[in-house]
Each structure stands twice: as C-alpha cells, then as structure tokens.
C-alpha cells in the first residue's frame, strides 16, 4: 500500500516538473545558444530582458547575443542569408512573421515545423488566428511571435506643437496645409531618415490614400499597380516628401536620429513603427502623451498596419534542445511581459490584460485597444506581406521616384515588379 502511494507521488512529481517550466531552474541544458537579430545598441534592452529571463531558468546555457546593427534588418538579413546558405545557421534568428518567413526559409525547407511545441504549450489557442496564419505553411507552423508592432504611427513633441500653435494633422491634406507655417518657424515639417525609413513612410502614405481594402487589393490585383489610385499614392507621397528633409540629409539618419530631431523640436513629425515608442520611453525616459505624442499616420485612423517579430528553429540548429526552450520562453506569458513593455510593442498572445499587469505604459494600452478594434492590414517593409522579390525590388521603384518625381512612370515601374514577382495576382 505505502509502496503504491510513494510510486504515485514520484510519478506525480515527474509530471509536475515536466509541465512547470518557469518555476524552477534547469541545470541539464548547457553549451552555447546563439540568438541572431538586428536588435543592437538602442534596440537591445527588450531582447536582453528575454535573455536574462532565459538564463534565470537555464543558468548553464551560454547565450550568445549575436546582432548585426541596422534598422529593419537591412544588414542582418544579408548576413543571415550567407550563414543559412553556407550551412551555418544560428540557434535561432529574428524574422518577421509572414512572407519574410514563409516565402524565404520555409519554402526552401530550412526550418523545423514547431507544431509539437504549439501543442505542448496550448499556443494554437493563445495566439490570434491572424498571427498563426502568418507563420503557417502547408499545415506546419514555423516560428514563435514575440510581439505585434504597429507601422502606421505619427510621432511628435506635444510641447513643441503647442509652441508653434499647431495640432497633429489627421489627414495628409491638413499636414500639407500646415507645412508652410512649420517651415516658416525654421523647422522640418516631416523628418525622414535612411532609405528603408522612406519606404516605411511610403507604406503609411499608401495606406492613407488607398484605405485598407485598396492596400489589400495590391496583393490580389484589385488595386492595379499602374492604375489611377496608385498614381495618386505617388503624387501624394511626392507632396509629403516636399515637406521633408529628403533632399538634404535624410540618407545619413538612422530611425533613432530622425526621432531625436522630433524630440529636440528640430522637426515636427515622423512616421515610424512603434519601436519608436520603445526608444523614447525605454532609452530616452520620456512619458507617452507628455514627452512624446502619437497618432495614427494621417488618413489611417481605424486601420492598424501590423507586423510581428518572431523566432524559429532552423534545420540542423546547433544546441537544438536549448533552442526549443528559448522558443518556449518567448511564447510564454512571462516572456511576452518581459519583452514588450521595453520594446514598444504589444504581446502577440491574446490572453494578456496589459493594464492588469501594471507593466505597460499608456501608449501600449492604447495600442492594444486599437489592435482589438481596428481593421488589420500587413506591413510590406517589415515582411508581413509582399514576397521577398517584390519587397526587394520595391527599393528600385522608390529610387525611380526619387530621381524622376514622376508618379505615372513610377506606377508603371511598380507594375513591372508586380509581374516579375508574381505577387499582385497577375
Ligand atoms: C522592424 C522590427 C522592429 C524594429 C525595427 C527597427 O523591422 O520589426 O522590431 O527592430 O525594425 O529596427
């Protein structure tokens, strides 16, 4: 009788220890775990918090935080390509959920299917279907999302707007109307930075001109890339750029330096994803609504252009057991709450009440509400929509516009990219 009871107790203890990953340290895992991303320098604190959480659970694993600096991954992706193609994958790497993941590494058969992990952790219920769909390919699910970022946000300095006697514009026409007043005060109305930040601005302007259906129609062919709506997008983009620093010093500015100009009152507005909120609150110590203001990018109220940073398990990843536990931490409530308050993003999990945790600032609470009520569309510049060929060639189209400032010629160039990439339904 006693023997039976003690066997039961032992069995119970084994079962409990299997399922309570966050409660105890695990000293069996060891060796190096290389995590590859572009979250270097100012972008680092949120990832560092995740690594700290992981190390508190797996103290014998040596996490190598391998970063290649450069906003939106422009440099990191090139290094990653070489490593993956050279058979030298990191343990896990940052990749946007959506086309950037599936149309690159998943179609090429370079990633492990994580269905087993999703089933063990109940993640098919914890993550929203729209996000799951982005990581799913032919029935498998290939990465774990750490967050949801919003692309279409306009940032400003509330005290400076007051000083200049202006309010945040809700439409591009309002912005264009106030542009001369701002210029007369010796201030740049809209600051842009290096090339990818210009593409970032473009996708917000396009969303504003086309609306959510028109934006989605690019990928189905309902919005013709050379049609009048798209010509109107380029025309509006040209007018907006004319109120910016595009022809002076944009190329030399990182996204943080562009935001710095807004904070300093040297520029009135910047369109950037909400990693800018992370930078301003975590790095610069500013309070949302006070030290920095935010609004949907003009003409996009009620529409949330979304992207999600995720991590996967490359085939033949070194130290696979340590990677699996890394992914388990990323998708956990604890992991999402360690990362997102610092990053300026909201959790990808739908079972976290942000306000109840006491961890999230007002910007993030507002953004979670918008995520729940807005129409959601995918970001092109941050890998949610648009296959890699389209996304890559889009830089050439932007260049054509910057050189010619000809909306019709640029729309024709975009049409050619649509045809070549096969991404626009024709
Ligand atoms: C995005 C990424 C964000 C942030 C940003 C700036 O592509 O999803 O997390 O890192 O680039 O580098």
Boltz pocket constraint, residues with backbone or C-beta under 6 A from the ligand:
constraints:
  - pocket:
      binder: B
      contacts: [[A, 38], [A, 39], [A, 43], [A, 70], [A, 71], [A, 72], [A, 73], [A, 149], [A, 273], [A, 275], [A, 307], [A, 308], [A, 309], [A, 381], [A, 382]]
      max_distance: 6.0
